Amino acid sequence: MWASRMRKRIRVYAVALVPAVWALGGVAISPLGAEAAGAHGPSAAGSALVTYGGTTSKGWPVFAQVTSNGRLIKRIVGGISADCTQGGMYVFPSEWRNVPISRARTFRVSYHDSDTLDDGVEVTVSETLSGKLNRAHTRISAKWHASTTFRSPDGTVDTCDTGTLGVALHR
């Protein structure tokens, strides 16, 4: 079945990508990562970048780069794992760029897309990220949710859903 082949392919990619995300997260939250983030000079918003690191409620690494004025998340990357209704787990890296932060220090972005593949399988992807930067700009608290549905031409449906993941990031 296509969904089974796709999950196996995704697992193979995940085996290769997850260590890279861990390593990237380790560098991002290390002093070396903080220096590298600052070494690029001012961002498009005119502020240096501040690096935050932490994990999801499932223990996967997450890091973010925020402008020092606290108005924009230039980049946030996390390891995401979703349990699938037909068994197994779907693990993948997720990334958001240029997420605006309001004057109230909150943010919310979402993504929804679907496509039909050559073999007739319809894939629907949805993702939402929302949260808040604290007043001192030292902590980001967020909720992350992702869902992918595979609909085969024979009517088989497999949904891989993360549930609501809590995210805690610190400077």
trRosetta pair geometry for C-beta under 8 A, 3 or more apart (Angstrom, degrees):
i j d omega theta_ij theta_ji phi_ij phi_ji
1 4 4.5 84 69 8 90 109
1 5 7.0 -165 92 -7 45 86
1 152 6.5 -57 -165 -89 101 158
1 156 6.6 -41 -156 79 137 164
2 5 5.6 -58 -148 39 35 110
2 6 6.0 36 154 -22 70 107
2 117 7.6 173 -179 75 146 141
2 119 5.5 171 -92 98 143 142
2 121 4.7 -135 106 -54 151 144
2 150 7.3 -157 103 177 97 127
2 152 5.8 155 41 -108 110 106
3 6 5.5 -52 -144 37 31 114
3 7 6.3 33 155 -20 65 103
3 86 6.6 79 119 42 135 157
3 121 6.9 170 -60 -140 75 139
3 150 4.2 140 -108 112 108 147
3 152 6.1 -93 -24 -52 107 112
3 156 6.7 -130 6 118 136 119
3 158 4.4 128 -179 21 152 141
4 7 5.9 -51 -147 35 30 109
4 8 6.5 30 153 -18 62 105
4 86 7.7 -100 -76 124 81 138
5 8 5.7 -56 -151 36 32 111
5 9 6.3 32 152 -19 66 106
6 9 5.6 -54 -148 37 32 112
6 10 6.2 33 152 -20 65 106
6 121 7.6 -157 -37 126 144 164
6 150 6.4 170 60 -109 150 150
7 10 5.5 -52 -145 38 32 113
7 11 6.3 37 153 -22 65 102
7 84 6.7 -49 -110 -31 138 170
7 88 5.4 74 170 116 145 155
7 90 6.3 -92 -128 -88 88 87
7 158 7.7 -79 -50 137 126 154
7 160 7.9 155 -105 -66 106 138
8 11 5.6 -51 -149 33 32 112
8 12 6.6 35 151 -21 63 101
9 12 5.7 -51 -153 31 33 113
9 13 6.6 30 150 -13 65 103
10 13 5.7 -55 -151 40 34 109
10 14 6.0 38 149 -24 67 107
10 90 5.7 -7 125 -142 150 82
10 91 7.4 149 144 51 99 57
10 92 6.6 -53 -168 -69 109 105
11 14 5.3 -52 -143 36 33 115
11 15 6.4 41 154 -27 64 97
11 88 7.7 -85 -63 -171 128 122
11 89 7.9 94 -96 78 102 74
11 91 7.1 70 -113 35 59 99
12 15 5.8 -46 -153 25 31 113
12 16 7.1 19 151 -7 60 104
13 16 5.9 -65 -158 43 36 105
13 17 5.6 18 154 -10 75 118
13 92 7.6 22 102 -110 115 83
14 17 5.7 -62 -128 48 31 101
14 18 5.4 37 173 -32 71 108
14 91 3.9 92 -146 83 146 103
14 92 6.2 -85 -91 -76 100 50
15 18 6.7 -35 -124 23 17 109
15 19 8.0 12 166 -6 46 101
16 19 7.4 -72 -173 34 27 99
16 20 7.1 16 146 -11 62 117
17 20 5.4 -65 -155 41 42 114
17 21 6.1 42 152 -23 77 102
17 92 7.3 19 88 -142 148 49
17 93 5.5 -120 158 -15 127 114
18 21 5.6 -50 -146 34 34 110
18 22 6.4 37 154 -19 65 103
18 79 6.0 71 -131 -132 80 131
18 91 6.2 -2 -72 143 123 131
18 93 7.7 -175 -88 -55 48 92
19 22 5.4 -51 -147 36 36 115
19 23 6.2 35 154 -19 67 105
20 23 5.7 -53 -146 38 31 110
20 24 6.1 32 154 -19 65 107
20 93 7.9 -59 84 -52 100 146
21 24 5.6 -54 -144 40 30 112
21 25 6.1 32 155 -19 64 107
21 60 7.8 1 121 -179 136 99
21 61 6.0 166 138 66 93 113
21 77 6.9 -149 -140 145 96 112
21 78 7.7 61 -172 176 131 20
21 79 4.7 133 120 -69 151 102
21 93 4.9 -174 -81 -96 132 117
22 25 5.8 -58 -148 38 27 110
22 26 6.3 30 152 -22 64 106
22 61 5.5 136 -111 2 54 143
22 79 7.3 12 -59 -44 70 146
23 26 5.5 -53 -148 34 32 114
23 27 6.5 27 155 -14 65 103
24 27 5.9 -55 -149 38 31 107
24 28 6.1 32 153 -23 65 110
24 61 8.0 153 74 112 77 139
24 63 7.1 -137 127 27 86 137
24 77 6.9 -33 116 99 134 146
25 28 5.5 -55 -143 36 31 114
25 29 6.3 10 166 -5 67 108
25 53 6.1 123 -175 -143 83 109
25 61 3.4 -125 -2 159 179 139
25 62 6.9 58 -119 34 126 10
25 63 4.9 178 -126 -27 71 114
25 77 7.6 -140 -76 93 86 103
25 79 7.8 -68 -34 -15 142 107
26 29 6.6 -66 -144 43 24 93
26 30 6.2 29 156 -31 62 113
26 33 7.9 171 116 -40 40 136
26 61 7.6 -61 -42 -129 65 157
27 30 5.6 -58 -145 28 31 115
27 32 6.1 -66 -155 91 78 109
27 33 4.4 132 144 -74 61 108
27 36 7.4 2 158 25 107 147
28 33 4.1 168 -128 -171 17 151
28 37 7.5 70 -144 -53 73 121
28 51 5.4 -156 178 -169 81 129
28 53 5.6 148 103 -83 96 112
28 63 3.8 58 107 -167 152 164
28 65 7.7 -108 -153 -58 116 92
29 33 6.1 27 13 55 19 148
29 51 6.8 -159 -95 137 43 112
29 52 7.7 -7 -103 152 90 25
29 53 2.7 -43 -84 -2 121 165
29 54 7.8 137 -95 -37 142 42
29 63 6.0 -135 -47 -106 89 116
30 33 4.8 104 53 3 72 100
30 34 7.3 -133 99 -3 42 85
31 34 5.5 -52 -149 35 38 113
31 35 6.4 38 153 -18 68 103
32 35 5.8 -55 -151 37 31 110
32 36 6.3 31 152 -19 66 106
33 36 5.6 -53 -144 37 33 111
33 37 6.3 36 155 -22 65 103
33 51 5.6 -163 128 152 103 170
33 53 7.9 74 88 -54 153 131
33 63 7.7 -72 167 -159 151 153
34 37 5.7 -51 -148 33 30 112
34 38 6.5 21 155 -10 63 108
34 51 5.1 -139 -99 38 67 125
35 38 5.9 -63 -149 44 31 105
35 39 6.0 43 151 -38 67 106
36 39 5.4 -47 -144 22 32 120
36 40 7.7 39 159 -27 57 92
37 40 6.8 -53 -173 14 32 107
37 48 8.0 96 129 168 87 86
37 49 4.6 -109 168 93 104 114
37 50 7.4 103 125 -128 141 8
37 51 4.6 176 -16 -47 163 115
37 65 5.6 -167 -141 -122 127 118
38 48 5.5 19 -128 -172 81 122
38 49 6.7 -148 -80 58 50 76
40 43 7.7 48 106 -79 113 68
40 49 7.0 18 55 14 115 124
41 48 7.6 -100 174 -107 25 79
42 46 5.6 -10 -178 -148 127 33
42 47 6.5 109 -148 43 83 9
42 48 6.3 -69 -101 -71 53 56
43 46 7.0 -52 70 13 67 19
43 47 5.7 -18 37 64 104 63
43 48 7.2 135 -10 -125 89 14
43 49 5.8 93 -50 -57 122 92
43 67 5.5 -111 46 -102 143 99
43 72 7.5 -154 117 80 148 130
43 74 5.9 -116 -133 -87 148 138
45 67 4.8 -35 70 -107 138 159
45 69 6.9 -129 133 40 123 123
45 71 6.4 -173 -174 76 151 114
45 72 5.2 171 -42 20 156 141
46 69 7.9 25 84 -10 86 137
47 67 3.8 87 75 -177 129 99
47 68 4.4 -152 177 39 111 83
47 69 4.5 -129 -83 -4 152 95
47 71 7.6 129 5 33 150 100
47 72 8.0 151 47 40 125 104
48 67 7.5 126 73 -155 31 59
48 68 4.8 36 61 -24 78 129
49 65 4.5 3 -176 -178 127 106
49 66 6.8 133 -156 64 70 29
49 67 6.4 -54 -101 -97 58 41
49 68 7.1 -130 -94 -38 10 79
49 74 5.9 -58 -114 19 120 146
50 65 7.1 151 70 -156 38 56
50 66 5.2 -30 61 66 93 85
50 67 7.5 33 12 131 88 10
50 68 5.3 111 -32 -93 107 67
50 137 7.0 64 77 157 167 114
50 171 6.3 -34 168 -121 113 109
51 63 6.6 -5 -171 -177 94 109
51 64 7.3 159 -153 85 49 47
51 65 5.5 -23 -97 -100 69 74
51 171 7.4 109 83 -142 51 63
52 63 6.5 163 86 -158 56 59
52 64 4.6 -5 56 57 106 94
52 65 7.7 -171 19 -77 75 28
52 66 6.6 31 -9 -1 115 112
52 139 7.8 124 -139 -130 130 28
52 140 5.5 79 145 9 168 118
52 169 3.9 68 147 155 119 117
52 170 6.2 165 -154 79 87 16
52 171 5.6 -52 -99 -81 76 48
53 61 7.4 -23 -165 -164 93 94
53 62 7.3 156 -156 88 49 56
53 63 4.7 -15 -103 -106 76 90
53 64 7.9 -169 -73 23 38 64
53 169 6.2 159 78 -148 8 86
53 170 6.9 -37 62 59 59 66
54 61 7.8 154 97 -151 30 55
54 62 5.6 -19 75 64 73 97
54 63 7.7 144 24 -88 55 50
54 140 7.8 -158 16 63 138 90
54 167 6.6 117 95 179 122 72
54 168 4.8 -134 178 97 151 60
54 169 3.9 -140 11 -98 123 49
54 170 5.9 105 -67 7 110 73
55 59 5.5 -15 177 -147 138 30
55 60 6.2 144 -158 69 84 33
55 61 5.9 -52 -102 -100 74 37
55 62 6.1 143 -119 13 19 91
55 167 7.6 -149 109 -138 31 63
55 168 7.1 0 56 54 62 82
56 59 6.8 -39 68 28 75 21
56 60 4.7 8 27 51 114 88
56 62 6.0 103 -46 -32 76 122
56 78 6.1 94 -49 -175 112 130
56 79 7.3 -127 3 74 122 72
56 80 7.2 101 -46 -103 163 58
56 144 6.5 -77 -118 47 115 129
56 165 4.4 -19 -165 177 116 126
56 166 6.9 130 -170 74 59 48
56 167 5.5 -34 -106 -92 62 77
57 165 5.2 -167 29 -159 98 65
57 166 3.9 76 -52 43 118 89
57 167 7.5 -88 -24 -60 76 41
58 81 5.7 -130 127 47 155 112
58 162 7.9 -112 -14 -163 143 94
58 165 6.2 -59 -3 -125 100 111
60 78 6.3 91 114 175 110 87
60 79 3.4 -132 -178 85 119 101
60 80 6.5 -171 87 -71 163 24
60 81 6.2 164 -49 -9 138 98
61 78 6.9 -163 104 -140 49 61
61 79 5.5 61 47 7 68 114
62 76 6.9 9 -177 -178 99 91
62 77 7.0 177 -149 91 56 46
62 78 3.7 -6 -105 -102 91 103
62 79 7.3 -124 -65 22 64 66
62 167 5.5 -23 47 -147 171 115
62 169 6.2 -94 102 -78 109 108
63 76 7.3 -165 98 -144 41 55
63 77 5.9 -3 56 56 79 88
63 78 7.8 167 17 -77 47 64
63 169 7.3 127 -128 -132 35 123
64 73 5.7 -49 -167 -150 117 109
64 75 6.8 178 -148 95 53 54
64 76 4.1 -6 -105 -104 95 87
64 77 7.7 173 -81 19 51 58
64 140 6.1 -8 43 29 153 162
64 169 5.6 29 18 -172 115 169
65 73 7.3 116 76 -168 49 61
65 74 4.7 -45 99 60 101 108
65 75 4.8 26 37 49 105 90
65 76 7.7 -153 25 -68 57 54
66 70 6.4 22 155 -114 123 48
66 72 7.0 160 -155 88 63 47
66 73 5.3 -37 -99 -105 81 60
66 74 6.8 -179 -102 7 22 82
66 101 7.5 32 -148 -25 113 146
66 133 6.9 129 -147 -106 161 140
66 137 7.5 -157 105 -161 139 101
66 140 7.4 165 -46 -63 143 133
67 70 6.8 -111 82 -20 78 16
67 71 5.8 -33 68 49 128 76
67 72 4.7 46 1 53 121 91
67 74 6.4 109 -47 -40 77 103
68 137 7.8 73 -164 164 50 155
70 101 6.0 -92 157 93 66 149
70 105 6.6 -26 160 -117 124 93
70 133 5.5 -179 -157 118 107 155
70 137 4.9 -109 -79 -103 124 119
71 100 7.0 -25 163 -154 72 71
71 101 5.3 -157 -156 59 26 96
72 98 6.4 -23 -170 -146 113 55
72 99 7.0 145 -163 72 60 47
72 100 5.9 -34 -105 -111 75 48
72 101 6.2 -138 -66 9 24 92
73 76 5.3 -7 166 -33 131 110
73 96 7.0 33 108 103 125 109
73 98 7.5 152 81 -140 62 6
73 99 4.0 -5 54 56 110 103
73 101 6.4 103 -25 -46 82 104
73 107 6.5 10 -4 -99 122 176
74 97 6.8 -14 165 -154 47 72
74 98 6.5 11 -136 -76 43 53
75 95 6.8 -18 -163 -166 89 101
75 96 7.3 159 -150 85 42 54
75 97 5.3 -7 -98 -108 71 75
76 95 7.1 163 84 -150 49 53
76 96 5.0 0 54 54 96 97
76 99 6.8 -20 6 10 119 137
76 129 7.2 156 87 -179 142 159
77 93 6.3 0 -173 -177 97 107
77 94 7.2 168 -150 86 52 47
77 95 4.6 -8 -103 -102 82 88
78 93 7.2 164 87 -154 33 64
78 94 5.6 -15 62 58 82 92
78 95 7.9 166 20 -79 58 48
78 144 6.6 -57 66 -125 158 175
78 167 7.0 -74 -99 -114 154 131
79 91 7.1 1 -178 -172 93 96
79 92 7.9 171 -153 93 56 26
79 93 5.9 -41 -98 -100 57 67
79 94 8.0 148 -110 17 11 78
80 91 7.1 167 88 -151 51 51
80 92 5.7 -21 64 68 97 71
80 93 7.2 127 15 -129 85 17
80 94 4.9 35 -12 -8 132 119
80 144 7.0 -120 -104 134 113 130
80 146 5.4 37 175 27 151 145
80 162 5.8 -57 -173 -93 102 140
80 165 7.3 -133 -128 -15 85 162
81 89 5.6 -2 -172 178 101 119
81 90 7.2 152 -158 79 51 48
81 91 4.7 -13 -105 -102 82 83
81 162 6.8 118 82 -118 42 89
82 89 6.7 152 76 -163 43 67
82 90 4.5 -18 62 61 100 99
82 91 7.7 -175 22 -75 66 39
82 92 8.0 -11 7 19 105 98
82 146 6.2 -101 -68 91 128 98
82 147 7.2 151 -140 -109 144 42
82 148 6.8 129 80 23 164 96
82 160 4.0 91 116 157 124 91
82 161 5.4 158 -160 70 108 10
82 162 4.5 -70 -94 -64 84 65
83 89 5.8 -39 -101 -106 51 77
83 90 8.0 -152 -63 19 5 79
83 160 6.9 -176 91 -149 24 67
83 161 6.7 -30 61 62 72 66
83 162 7.9 125 13 -106 68 28
83 163 7.8 23 25 -18 106 103
84 87 6.3 -16 86 71 99 23
84 88 5.0 -4 43 74 125 81
84 89 6.6 -166 -1 -95 92 23
84 90 5.7 93 -55 -22 110 101
84 158 5.6 13 -176 176 112 102
84 159 6.9 167 -147 88 63 36
84 160 4.1 -29 -90 -92 85 85
85 157 7.5 8 69 113 141 80
85 158 5.8 -166 56 -147 92 55
85 159 4.9 46 -8 47 121 79
85 160 7.7 -122 -1 -69 71 44
86 156 7.8 44 -85 177 142 109
86 158 4.2 -50 0 -115 124 109
89 160 7.7 108 -160 -144 36 113
90 148 6.4 -109 126 48 166 128
90 160 3.9 31 11 -172 138 157
94 127 6.6 -179 -150 -146 139 152
94 144 7.5 150 79 -174 147 131
94 146 6.4 -143 -79 -70 153 149
96 99 5.3 34 139 -49 123 121
96 109 6.0 131 -149 76 140 148
96 129 5.8 -105 -33 32 156 155
99 107 5.2 71 149 -176 111 141
99 109 5.2 -100 -124 -26 107 138
99 129 7.2 -65 -116 94 154 125
100 107 6.5 170 90 -122 48 100
101 105 6.0 -1 171 -145 111 42
101 106 7.1 153 -158 69 70 21
101 107 4.9 -57 -102 -61 63 110
101 133 5.8 8 -151 4 144 130
102 105 6.7 -66 74 2 72 14
102 106 5.1 -9 38 56 116 75
102 107 6.9 179 -3 -75 81 54
105 132 5.5 64 118 -164 92 80
105 133 4.4 -116 -173 62 103 84
105 134 7.2 103 154 -100 152 2
105 135 7.0 -123 -30 -82 165 47
106 130 7.5 6 -179 -174 94 87
106 131 7.2 -170 -148 102 64 33
106 132 4.9 -29 -100 -97 70 82
106 133 7.9 -150 -73 17 27 72
107 129 7.5 -9 115 118 104 91
107 130 6.6 -169 97 -142 59 50
107 131 6.0 -4 55 57 89 69
107 132 7.5 173 17 -83 71 36
107 133 7.7 53 -9 -18 107 95
108 128 7.5 -8 -166 -171 83 94
108 129 7.3 176 -144 93 41 53
108 130 4.0 9 -107 -110 83 100
108 131 8.0 153 -76 12 61 45
109 128 7.3 174 92 -149 48 52
109 129 5.4 0 57 58 89 93
109 130 7.6 177 23 -75 50 63
110 126 7.4 -6 -176 -171 100 82
110 127 6.7 174 -153 92 58 52
110 128 4.3 -10 -106 -103 95 80
110 129 7.6 180 -80 23 51 59
111 125 7.2 -17 119 119 102 97
111 126 6.9 169 90 -150 61 40
111 127 4.7 4 52 54 101 94
111 128 7.7 -165 23 -70 63 46
112 124 7.7 -3 -168 -176 81 90
112 125 7.2 176 -145 93 39 57
112 126 4.7 6 -106 -108 83 83
112 127 7.9 -172 -69 24 52 56
113 124 7.5 -178 95 -149 41 53
113 125 5.4 -4 60 57 82 97
114 122 6.2 14 180 179 112 95
114 123 6.5 175 -150 90 65 48
114 124 4.1 -16 -99 -102 105 76
114 125 7.2 171 -83 17 52 64
115 122 7.4 177 90 -150 33 58
115 123 5.6 -10 59 58 79 94
116 120 6.7 -19 -175 -147 105 32
116 121 7.2 161 -154 81 60 36
116 122 4.9 -30 -98 -96 78 74
116 123 7.8 163 -95 16 28 69
117 120 7.1 -37 74 33 73 18
117 121 4.8 -2 41 59 115 87
117 122 7.7 -159 9 -80 76 25
117 123 6.5 55 -30 -9 106 110
119 153 7.7 -122 143 -10 71 119
120 152 7.3 62 103 -167 95 52
120 153 3.9 13 126 -54 137 121
121 150 5.9 -10 -178 -168 116 89
121 151 6.7 155 -161 76 61 48
121 152 5.4 -24 -106 -103 88 56
121 153 7.1 -87 -71 -23 51 77
122 149 7.9 -4 108 108 86 92
122 150 7.6 150 79 -158 51 40
122 151 4.3 -10 57 58 100 107
123 148 6.7 -10 -169 -171 91 96
123 149 7.2 161 -153 82 43 53
123 150 5.7 -8 -103 -103 75 67
123 151 7.9 -161 -69 24 32 72
124 148 7.0 163 84 -154 52 48
124 149 4.5 -2 54 52 102 101
124 151 7.5 36 -4 -6 104 107
125 146 7.7 -16 -168 -167 84 91
125 147 7.5 164 -152 89 42 54
125 148 5.1 -5 -104 -106 75 83
126 145 8.0 -16 119 118 94 93
126 146 7.1 167 92 -151 57 47
126 147 4.9 -1 58 57 99 95
126 148 7.8 -172 26 -75 62 44
127 144 7.8 -10 -169 -172 91 81
127 145 6.9 172 -150 93 49 56
127 146 4.4 0 -107 -107 90 83
127 147 7.6 -175 -73 24 54 58
128 143 7.7 -4 112 109 98 92
128 144 7.4 172 90 -151 58 40
128 145 4.9 4 53 55 96 98
128 146 7.8 -168 25 -72 57 50
129 142 6.2 3 -172 179 84 129
129 143 7.5 171 -148 86 42 53
129 144 5.2 2 -107 -109 80 78
129 145 8.0 -169 -71 27 45 61
130 142 6.4 164 89 -154 36 81
130 143 5.4 -7 62 54 86 94
131 140 5.9 61 134 175 139 87
131 141 5.5 -173 -159 97 105 49
131 142 2.8 -58 -66 -99 142 76
131 143 6.4 167 -73 13 83 60
131 167 6.8 -64 -84 66 147 111
132 140 7.3 174 88 -151 38 58
132 141 5.6 -5 56 58 85 90
132 142 7.5 176 19 -78 49 62
133 137 6.1 12 166 -115 115 61
133 139 7.5 152 -155 86 50 48
133 140 5.4 -25 -99 -100 68 79
134 137 6.9 -144 75 -52 70 19
134 138 6.1 -40 65 50 122 71
134 139 4.5 36 0 57 127 93
134 140 7.7 -129 -5 -75 78 33
134 141 7.5 71 -50 -4 91 99
136 139 7.6 45 66 12 97 85
137 171 7.5 59 130 -54 70 135
138 170 6.6 4 157 -153 77 73
138 171 4.9 -83 -146 8 63 120
139 168 7.3 -23 -164 -165 101 78
139 169 6.8 149 -158 83 52 58
139 170 5.6 -16 -102 -103 76 67
139 171 7.5 -88 -60 -8 46 82
140 167 7.3 -22 114 117 95 104
140 168 7.7 157 83 -156 60 33
140 169 4.2 0 54 57 101 112
141 166 7.8 -28 -166 -168 83 88
141 167 7.1 147 -163 84 38 67
141 168 6.1 -2 -109 -106 70 68
141 169 7.9 -156 -68 28 32 73
142 166 7.7 139 82 -166 50 45
142 167 4.1 -16 65 61 95 116
142 169 7.5 19 7 2 110 108
143 164 5.4 -19 -165 -169 110 102
143 165 6.9 141 -161 72 53 51
143 166 6.5 -31 -102 -103 66 48
143 167 7.0 -164 -76 14 17 91
144 162 7.1 -39 115 114 85 153
144 164 7.7 134 65 -163 39 52
144 165 4.5 -29 64 65 90 109
144 167 5.5 63 -12 -33 112 125
145 161 8.0 -6 -171 -168 87 85
145 162 5.9 -174 -146 69 48 110
145 163 7.2 -96 -123 125 90 21
145 164 5.3 -33 -79 -102 108 59
145 165 6.8 172 -76 14 50 79
146 161 7.5 178 95 -146 53 46
146 162 4.8 61 48 -5 79 128
147 159 6.5 -7 -170 -173 100 98
147 160 7.0 162 -154 86 51 54
147 161 4.5 2 -110 -107 92 82
147 162 7.1 -118 -66 13 59 77
148 159 7.3 165 86 -153 44 52
148 160 4.8 -4 58 56 92 102
148 161 8.0 -165 28 -70 54 50
149 157 6.5 -13 -170 -167 101 96
149 158 7.2 160 -154 84 53 46
149 159 4.7 -15 -104 -103 83 81
149 160 7.7 -168 -76 23 38 64
150 157 7.1 157 82 -154 56 46
150 158 4.6 -4 54 57 105 95
150 159 7.7 -164 23 -74 65 38
150 160 7.9 40 -7 -6 99 99
151 155 7.9 -30 -168 -147 84 24
151 156 7.6 161 -153 85 42 50
151 157 5.3 -7 -104 -104 73 82
152 155 6.9 -28 78 41 83 24
152 156 4.2 12 37 55 123 95
152 157 7.6 -142 17 -68 76 39
162 165 5.5 -44 151 -33 122 111
